[in-house]
């Protein structure tokens, strides 16, 4: 009888341990309710702002210093409302970020902001397909094992100190952006960082401060590195084209790098300092990493045929993309088509399977950028973005030159978090150059200010492809990215002021023209 009671008591204890206590259950329920309440509040806030703009009477006309009027159309007013809704839903992740992207197309079609065939066509814009091709490059590197090999080589140089590992990752990221687009760099670095994270000891599904610093820092430094040469992003070429058209002055490739190189590398160092303070790694050192890396590196053996094939194929495509800036005959080739050719080649050679297409391609991220392109074109085509730019910069037409320059930086930086950086420059630069004449500000300083801001969308995942690619690591939330982006953006703004006052005048870019 005693034995039976003991058995019963044991079973009761095990059942009690297996399920939450009665005291704990209300706490769990409170957490669920609290989360649901938070989610509901931000869903309602986004919808509330949209419908506020929907029911408001027409907003006032914007007037630039030359007297030109910019009236905001009904569609433009609704586009601003949709812009606010998308931003809130993205930052607080009330629904999956890809689903918010779909909402952007749906709202445009339902409320007549733009025709449905136009709004949804942007989801397959060539820029979105370029990102898809970049993600395929990262997947290929992972499948054949090149990422592990590259990660081990990097760790042999940086050693066991976690801060130096972060610095090494950021330096490599910036160096790669000197020669290739920052989207492709992020896709290349992503699997390497996943391998490093595994060696750090973070299990699949777990997050760590080191992981947050690793991936958020990579996204930020990819943007900083893309400022240094015209190969890092398309925005540089477009901005120089606008600048020549408006001022008649031409900026060479060498001149571009001469002015921007110090800013880009200084920004990288500031990002590194921010990451090691904001997301201080749990471990100062990864004990035994050197020996472990040596063992793992030796176990890989010589390069396989698949690794060589992928490495050569990617190198050829990167060289082709870089050569487009120098060889006129190659300029007509579409960048997205070139990048997607790699993905097609990997399927033709059976490196990729249907399972890779269905399960390993992050379609949530592809949808995210489809929505970003759609809201960007929506703001541009309805005139909403230009109306906002004229209103904002018009407030600073009597301000001291430094305040005006910082206002331009702030505007472009905010806009490039929501719309294409090329579009942000195209909207802001002409207006800023007109106002600059009244203040006697050097137009070249306006150019460099706009370019610096356009490469640093630190707050929203949709601001740049590296941001969204880093998010795929699942090491951070959109909210954590946004919060970390605030001090990073402030640092970029302060650094711009320092350069405008001290460094750039030494390089022949004075603040004022005589």
Secondary structure by P-SEA (a helix, b strand, c coil): caaaaaaaaaaaaaaaaacccaaaaaaaaaaaaaaaaaaaaaaaaaaaaaaaaaaccccbbbbcccbbbbbbcaaaaaaaaaaaaaaaaaaaccccaaaaaaaaaaaaaaaccccaaaaaaaaacaaaaaaaaaaaaaaaaaaaaaaaaaaaaaaaaacccaaaaaaaaaaaaaaaaacccaaaaaaaaaaaaaaaaaaaccccccccaaaaaaaaaaaaaaaaaaaccccccaaaaaaaaaaaaaccccccaaaaaaacaaaaaaaaaaaaaaaaaccccccccccaaaaaaaaaaaaaccccaaaaaaaaaaaaaaaaaaacccccccccccaaaaaaaaaaaaaaaccccccccccccaaaaaaaaaaaaaaaaaaaaaaaaaaaaaaaaaacccccaaaaaaaaaaaaaaaaacccaaaaaaacaaaaaaaaaaacccaaaaaaaaaaaaacccccccccaaaaaaaccccccaaaaaaaaaaaaaaaaaaaaaaacccccccccccccc
